Amino acid sequence: MQMCDPRRLPSVVSRRVEDQSLVAEIVLPISLVVIMVSLGLGLTTADFRRVIVYPKGVAIGLANLLLISPLLAFGMAELFALPAALAVGIVLLGASPGGATANMMTHLARGDVALSVTMTAISSVCAVVTVPVFLGLAVEHFGSGLESDPEMLGIVARVFLITLIPLATGMFVRARRPAWTERNYDKARKAAIVVLVLAIAVAVAVENDRVLDNFTDVAGATIALNVVAMTISFTVAKLARLSDPQATAISMELGIHNATLAIAVAATISTQLAIPAAVYSSFMFVTAGIFARIMYRRNGGGAESAVAPATSTP
């Protein structure tokens, strides 16, 4: 068995710290900016005004997304007895807004795409407040497991810079250059998909040892969060007498979070906090795909929203 030369340990540790710093300060923020710009290219102000058209659906969907999901994340962290850093990480994931890939999955399931897009747009804006609030509550409840607790004001500023500014930029480009946007939107969407996959892969690679060490507990907690959140949100929507397509849209928003945002915010504090979001990303498309298959048949051919699927991006 080959022994590690103790003299090499400082350089190994130094390289690991440099890799983590590179990921946190450059790779993940740039990845999220690309994704949020592509989301903005698919949005218009009508997507925000649609809350007036679907007040009940939007209210129930956002209540599920902005309140029930983070509280369920707290519950899963407790149920699976996750270490402090991983517990905070799963709450950060649960508090993250719906991912715009949910729009695409809603479309494939013949759900209400317009409602899905509206929830994604509004929850992305609300993330400037909700993400830091629940992150702070999680740190207060679980501790962070880190040398120092994160500075919330800095988190607010960072979420604003890497979500709202790129989102607004994409919307501005669409409004000013609609013809150019129409020609290049598919390219932007594909680029965002590639960036999403790479961001998740990088986050896993940087914390590979910790991911493997905690995989069983984290996988169990994240899968449980995904399935329970989708089940509860669908049930609440149906109890509120929303249509199947609307319930489908709400469930997809709860099932497909903007994991890249959770990873990017987590990495600015510690890459350990990013592990739940990275693991979650590996499973969420499987469960969402199964749900989409079931709802595709249940929703029927005429139930799909008339909104063009061009608004769907990762």
Salt bridges, closest charged atoms under 4 A:
ASP5 OD2 - ARG7 NH2 3.04
ASP47 OD1 - ARG50 NH1 2.94
GLU78 OE2 - HIS141 NE2 2.56
ASP186 OD1 - ARG189 NH2 3.29
GLU207 OE1 - ARG16 NH2 3.59
GLU207 OE1 - ARG210 NH1 2.73
ASP244 OD1 - LYS238 NZ 2.74
ASP244 OD2 - ARG298 NE 2.95
GLU304 OE2 - HIS107 ND1 2.51
